[in-house]
Amino acid sequence: MARVATVIADLFEDVEYTSPEKALLDANHEVVTVGFEGGMGASVEGKHGAKVDVQHSIADVSPDDFDALFIPGGFSPDILRADDRMVAFAKAFMDAKKPVFAICHGPQLLITARTLEGRDVTGYKSIQVDLENARANFHDQEVVVCQNQLVTSRTPDDLPAFNREMVKMLVLGH
């Protein structure tokens, strides 16, 4: 099964991590958390108090170690995109045409990586103009699948569709 890197920082939207993580684990995929620091005692806290252990530091991983990338929403993607290593990590998945899953504000990391031009995407309403400025084709839909590589959704309400398409992509295409 697939090994999915999950890039995460403090202030992630709790359910936008926990629900997709459960869907991936239930489908027998491995979910690996990657943050600024990782290993013993390293953790991040969600907007609503969920704590997630961070297994690996971005300094200690390579995109080659993983089959797919998952970017939960909340404030985490904005924090992540300030770090060039995180931007390069996300860009590598897009350039290699590996599956990428981004919900809510998750596409912010992909905007900074300059990987969305010409792509069909969705995201939280407040980043619609940012996505359009990145020359992405914005669609106000619960889930958008682009080129059998990119799955995006808008809000926690869209999680059932997001989770379904994410798991489906890993089964069908990768």
C-alpha positions as CSV (number, residue, x, y, z in Angstrom):
1,M,0.0,0.0,0.0
2,A,1.0,3.6,-0.3
3,R,3.2,5.6,2.1
4,V,1.7,9.0,2.5
5,A,3.7,12.0,3.7
6,T,1.6,14.4,5.8
7,V,3.2,17.9,6.2
8,I,1.8,19.5,9.3
9,A,2.5,22.4,11.6
10,D,0.6,23.9,14.6
11,L,-2.9,25.3,14.1
12,F,-3.9,22.7,11.5
13,E,-7.7,22.1,11.3
14,D,-8.1,19.1,13.5
15,V,-10.7,17.1,11.6
16,E,-9.0,17.9,8.3
17,Y,-6.1,15.8,9.6
18,T,-7.9,13.1,11.7
19,S,-10.6,12.2,9.2
20,P,-8.4,11.7,6.1
21,E,-5.8,10.0,8.3
22,K,-8.4,7.5,9.4
23,A,-9.6,7.0,5.8
24,L,-6.0,6.3,4.7
25,L,-5.3,3.9,7.6
26,D,-8.6,2.1,7.1
27,A,-7.5,1.5,3.5
28,N,-4.2,0.0,4.8
29,H,-2.0,3.0,3.7
30,E,0.8,4.3,5.9
31,V,0.5,7.9,7.1
32,V,3.8,9.5,8.1
33,T,3.8,13.0,9.7
34,V,6.5,15.4,8.6
35,G,7.1,18.8,10.4
36,F,9.8,21.3,11.1
37,E,11.0,19.0,13.9
38,G,10.4,15.3,14.3
39,G,11.0,12.3,16.5
40,M,10.9,11.8,20.2
41,G,8.6,14.4,21.8
42,A,8.0,16.4,18.7
43,S,4.3,17.2,18.2
44,V,2.0,19.9,16.8
45,E,-1.4,21.1,18.1
46,G,-4.5,21.7,16.1
47,K,-6.8,24.7,16.3
48,H,-9.2,22.8,18.5
49,G,-6.6,21.0,20.7
50,A,-5.8,17.8,18.8
51,K,-2.2,16.8,19.3
52,V,-0.3,15.0,16.6
53,D,3.1,13.4,17.0
54,V,5.5,14.4,14.3
55,Q,7.5,11.4,13.2
56,H,10.1,13.1,11.0
57,S,11.8,16.4,10.5
58,I,11.6,17.8,7.0
59,A,15.4,17.8,7.1
60,D,15.4,14.0,7.4
61,V,13.1,13.0,4.6
62,S,13.0,13.0,0.8
63,P,10.0,12.9,-1.5
64,D,11.5,9.7,-2.9
65,D,10.6,8.1,0.5
66,F,6.9,8.5,-0.2
67,D,4.2,7.6,-2.7
68,A,1.8,10.6,-2.0
69,L,1.5,13.9,-0.2
70,F,-1.3,15.0,2.1
71,I,-1.7,18.7,3.2
72,P,-4.3,19.3,5.9
73,G,-5.9,22.7,6.2
74,G,-6.2,25.3,8.9
75,F,-3.3,27.8,9.5
76,S,-0.7,25.0,9.1
77,P,-0.3,25.4,5.3
78,D,0.4,29.1,5.6
79,I,3.1,28.4,8.3
80,L,4.6,25.6,6.2
81,R,4.9,27.7,3.1
82,A,7.2,30.1,4.8
83,D,9.8,27.3,4.9
84,D,11.7,26.8,1.6
85,R,12.2,23.1,2.4
86,M,8.5,22.5,2.8
87,V,7.8,24.3,-0.5
88,A,10.5,22.3,-2.3
89,F,9.1,19.0,-0.8
90,A,5.6,19.8,-2.1
91,K,6.9,20.9,-5.5
92,A,8.8,17.6,-5.9
93,F,5.5,15.6,-5.5
94,M,3.8,17.8,-8.1
95,D,6.7,17.7,-10.5
96,A,7.0,13.9,-10.2
97,K,3.2,13.6,-10.8
98,K,2.7,11.7,-7.5
99,P,-0.7,12.0,-5.8
100,V,-1.2,15.2,-3.8
101,F,-4.2,15.7,-1.5
102,A,-4.9,19.2,-0.2
103,I,-8.0,20.4,1.7
104,C,-9.2,23.9,2.8
105,H,-6.1,26.1,3.0
106,G,-3.8,23.2,2.0
107,P,-3.4,24.5,-1.6
108,Q,-1.6,27.5,-0.2
109,L,1.6,25.4,0.0
110,L,1.1,24.4,-3.7
111,I,0.5,28.1,-4.6
112,T,3.9,29.0,-3.1
113,A,5.5,26.0,-4.9
114,R,4.1,27.5,-8.2
115,T,2.6,24.2,-9.2
116,L,-1.0,25.1,-9.9
117,E,-1.0,26.9,-13.2
118,G,-3.6,25.4,-15.5
119,R,-4.7,22.9,-12.8
120,D,-8.4,22.4,-11.8
121,V,-8.6,23.0,-8.0
122,T,-10.8,24.1,-5.2
123,G,-10.1,25.3,-1.7
124,Y,-11.5,27.5,1.1
125,K,-13.3,30.6,-0.1
126,S,-10.7,33.0,1.3
127,I,-8.0,31.6,-1.0
128,Q,-10.1,31.6,-4.2
129,V,-8.4,34.8,-5.5
130,D,-5.0,33.4,-4.5
131,L,-5.7,30.2,-6.5
132,E,-6.9,32.3,-9.5
133,N,-3.8,34.5,-9.3
134,A,-1.7,31.3,-9.3
135,R,-3.5,30.7,-12.7
136,A,-5.4,27.7,-11.4
137,N,-8.9,26.9,-12.6
138,F,-11.0,27.4,-9.5
139,H,-14.2,25.3,-9.1
140,D,-16.6,25.8,-6.2
141,Q,-17.2,22.1,-5.7
142,E,-16.9,19.7,-2.7
143,V,-14.0,17.9,-4.4
144,V,-12.0,18.4,-7.5
145,V,-9.7,15.7,-9.0
146,C,-7.2,17.0,-11.6
147,Q,-5.2,14.8,-14.0
148,N,-5.4,11.7,-11.7
149,Q,-2.9,13.4,-9.5
150,L,-4.4,16.2,-7.4
151,V,-7.4,16.0,-5.1
152,T,-8.6,19.2,-3.4
153,S,-11.6,20.1,-1.3
154,R,-13.0,23.3,0.4
155,T,-14.0,22.6,4.0
156,P,-14.6,19.9,6.7
157,D,-18.1,19.5,5.2
158,D,-16.4,18.1,2.1
159,L,-14.4,15.4,4.0
160,P,-16.5,12.4,2.9
161,A,-15.9,13.3,-0.8
162,F,-12.3,14.2,-0.2
163,N,-11.5,11.0,1.6
164,R,-13.3,8.9,-1.0
165,E,-11.4,10.4,-3.9
166,M,-8.1,10.3,-2.1
167,V,-8.4,6.6,-1.3
168,K,-9.8,5.9,-4.8
169,M,-6.8,7.6,-6.4
170,L,-4.3,5.5,-4.4
171,V,-6.1,2.4,-5.5
172,L,-6.7,3.2,-9.1
173,G,-3.7,5.2,-10.3
174,H,-0.9,4.7,-7.9
